[in-house]
Amino acid sequence: MAREMCKMTAGLTGLVLVLAGCAGGGDGASAEGGPRAGGTLRIVGSSDVGHLDPASVASVGAYGLVRTFARTLFGTLASNDFQETLPVRPDVAVRIPTRENGDVSRNRRIYTVRLREGVQWNTNPPRPVTAHDFVRGFKRLCNPASPSVGKGYFISTLEGMDEFCEGFGSVDGKDAQAMAAYQRDNEISGLRAKDDRTLVFRLKQPASDFLHLLTLPYTAAAPQEYDRYVPDSAEFRQNTISNGPYQISEYEPGMSYVLTHNPAWQQKSDPLRERHVEKIQITLGQDAPETVQQQIEQGAADLAWDQPVPTSAIPRLRNDSRFAIRETPSSTPYLVFNTLSPNNGGALGKREVRQALQYAVDRSALIKIVGGPSVAQPLHTVIPPGNSGYAPANHYPTPGESGDPAKCRELLGRAGHTGLTLKFPYRTNSVHKLIAQSIAENFGNCGVKTELRADSGGSFYAGTISTPANARAGEWDIAAPGWTPDWFGNNGRAIIQPLFDGRGYGQNSTNFGGYNNPEVNALIDAALTAPEPSHAAGYWQQADQKIMQDAAIIPLLNRSHTIFHSSRVHGAKFLPTTAGYDYTRLWLR
């Protein structure tokens, strides 16, 4: 997930990977000169995105795809130097608002954002992107058909967002006209289009990370044509409109995408993207990472869509300039408990049971599965190193990171819940099956049975663990999603709030297990209203400690991303928030 990022804390410097031979990736223009136009970029992978509508995208793959056709006010620049990916930069906005240039009020609660000229929709004829399109985009975050995973960021920050979303919830989510009418007839009091080229935001209280929120893909402008469709419906997915360098020309759900040039896009109006390849072909349905890797090495494909380099290939690729290990300080994967499950007499709703299961997992085995210590380190906190609020801690230590099944059994016995059987859906791409099997074996060693069920990437998030009805019905008990922060640096809320704020639990929520602790919710509020990022970090750290005491999840790995491209790919620049190279910067030999 995106979710799957922000400015950087000092703690990140210790994370920089020093791995001989792994700094490749086709950084620059080669001896042949500068970037060349033309050719088809061929991307091969496993599963379709769970959501294609920019308002509800929720995975790193979707973030990378949406970047090609849906632009936000601000963004980040792809780079193979992690530090260069951190600053917030203008996208559709002309400049960064500051108190010095008059675009941020003295009390830091009012932001004025001015739009640049030349950004156009690929309509016939092309039409300028306006401030009203951004207002529409924000209103769509709360639609009842496919609400945004990020709406909580703005409910807690933007004046009137809570009231607007609450009212939207009573509208029929199957009626596109009714939703469009609600958006047309109701306003978010903290957001207005002053004119076609000026937006004014009014915050509940100062938020030091507000501009980072405006880089998130679900804050993209939305054209008026989107009001015709139920958000993220099959019909919507066949009618996306672009203001970026590419447009989706063909889409076969679960099978393929074809992206071609958006004729209305102009390089001079886009400071973050470029456009070199003529066409981008994404072919889905290939679950075996070994097969994908083979195709790339043999020149039949150029990039993997949703899978890192297979573990077995890493040793022989260490000195290959096409291979790289890129920093993505993240919790990938982690094990989440469905605290709402009625199975086993509601056992997973009890803290003592979840605490006992913490001792089951052999992290050393998981590290081997994903490629060894150069790729991943054991993780014991909610917040990974290099993110705001991180502090080393291990509430449930085991010898050699290999688990302690005897202690797990003992604590389950004390809790009165031996003989558990847990439903365990797992993703089918990459090494997720191996990870699930390893965890299932660990649980078996402490007397807990698991029922493993293959669940394709497209349905794993959107259809299974993000659906509250499934959680309450006990359709699953444990799952192993991943979480890449939406931004890095001053980003405590990019981890704690979306994953553990119980007040925002609902359809498409990324608080997958329905965890809800008023003490944690209060710490979230304290962090969000803290006057300085350093103060906020202290509250995020306290929230982390409380969540781990409650054993809401089992952190597993802080994992970097292994990536490989074909010999003909040049200009490969990495975007940590998408766990991939920026498609718009690539060119082909």
Salt bridges, closest charged atoms under 4 A:
GLU4 OE1 - ARG3 NE 3.43
ASP27 OD1 - ARG326 NH2 3.91
GLU32 OE1 - ARG36 NH2 3.57
ASP53 OD2 - ARG140 NH2 2.66
ASP91 OD1 - ARG71 NH2 2.86
ASP91 OD2 - ARG273 NH2 2.89
ASP103 OD2 - ARG95 NE 2.76
ASP103 OD1 - ARG114 NH2 2.99
ASP133 OD1 - ARG136 NH1 2.88
GLU159 OE2 - ARG109 NH2 2.58
ASP185 OD1 - ARG184 NE 3.82
GLU187 OE1 - LYS139 NZ 3.14
ASP196 OD1 - HIS132 NE2 3.09
ASP209 OD2 - ARG493 NE 2.79
GLU225 OE1 - ARG127 NH2 2.96
ASP227 OD2 - ARG136 NE 3.59
ASP232 OD2 - HIS51 ND1 2.88
ASP232 OD2 - ARG237 NH2 3.25
ASP270 OD2 - ARG71 NE 3.73
ASP270 OD1 - ARG273 NH1 3.14
GLU274 OE1 - HIS276 NE2 2.56
GLU274 OE2 - ARG585 NE 3.17
GLU297 OE2 - ARG316 NH2 2.80
ASP302 OD1 - ARG42 NH2 3.03
ASP302 OD1 - ARG568 NE 2.86
ASP320 OD2 - ARG322 NH2 2.76
GLU401 OE2 - HIS380 NE2 2.86
GLU410 OE2 - ARG414 NH2 2.38
ASP455 OD2 - ARG453 NH2 3.45
ASP501 OD1 - ARG503 NE 2.95
GLU519 OE2 - LYS546 NZ 3.93
ASP525 OD2 - ARG503 NH1 2.75
ASP550 OD1 - ARG351 NH1 3.37
ASP582 OD2 - ARG67 NE 3.15
